[in-house]
Amino acid sequence: MRWWVVVGALAGILSAAPGTHGACVYEGSLHANQSSWRPESCRECTCHGDVPLCSPVRCPNLQCDFQRGEYLRLPPNQCCPECTSSSPD
């Protein structure tokens, strides 16, 4: 798995606020050490010490039953597709 380390000094999007040791500041928001969040539906981040580590969301390998009328559908505001048997929109 690849991890992209977002480092404020390099990316210019982080700045450590006074008294935030053990917490991450990511795009202006403070996150507790070991907490996880999704800044976008297809990316997830975790705070390690004072460094946020972000990676793309890994979607499951779906096996839809096309013979039974199932198809892949990407729900609104979601990153990963799902199998559904209802008619397409």
N, C-alpha and C positions, 0 to 999 in steps of 0.2 A: 504494500500500500504506500502510496506517495503522500507525503505531508508537505504542505507549503508553510514555511515558518514566516509569519508576518512580523517583521521587526520594524518598530517605529522609526528608528534612526535611518533605516534604509528605505522604507516605504513612505514615510512622511505622514502616515495616518494615525500614528499612536503617539501619545505623550504621557509619560508617567506623572500622575498628579502626586503632590506631596502626601505621604502617609498611605500609599497604595501598594506597599511591598506585599507580594503574595497575591496580588489581584492584577487583572488585565484591563487596560483601557483600549477599547476597539471601536473605531469610528465614533469617538465621543462618549461611548457608554462604558461604565465600569462593570466588570464581571469578576465574581469571586473565584479564587483558586479552585481548580478541579471542576468548575461549572462548565456546562455545554450549552450552546445556543446555535440557532440557524439564522445567520444574517440574510440569507436568501433561501428559497425553497430547495435549491440544488447544492447548497454548501453548508457544512456544519463545522463549528469551531469549538475548541476546548481550551480553557485557560490552564497553563502549566507554569506554576510560579508566577512570573509576571509577563510571560510570553504567550500570546494566543497562537494556537496551531490550527490551521484550517485545511480542509480537504473536501473534494467533491463527495456528494452523497452517493453511496453505492446502492444501486437498485437491484432487487432480486431478479434472477433469470426466470421469467415466467413461462409456463407451458400452457397456454390457452388451448382449449379443446375446440378447434375450428370446425370440426365435423358436427359438434353439438350447437354451433351457432355462437360460440364465444369469440370475442375479438379483443385486441388491445385497445385501451382507451387511456388518454392522459387527462386526468381530472384537472379542472381549473386550479391554478395556483399550487400545483403539485409538481414534483420533480420526476417521480417514478410512475410508469404506466401501471395499469391494473387490468386483469381479465374481467370482462363483463359479458352478460348474455342479453342485456336489454338492447333495444334498437339504437343505432347511432343517432346523435343529435343532428 
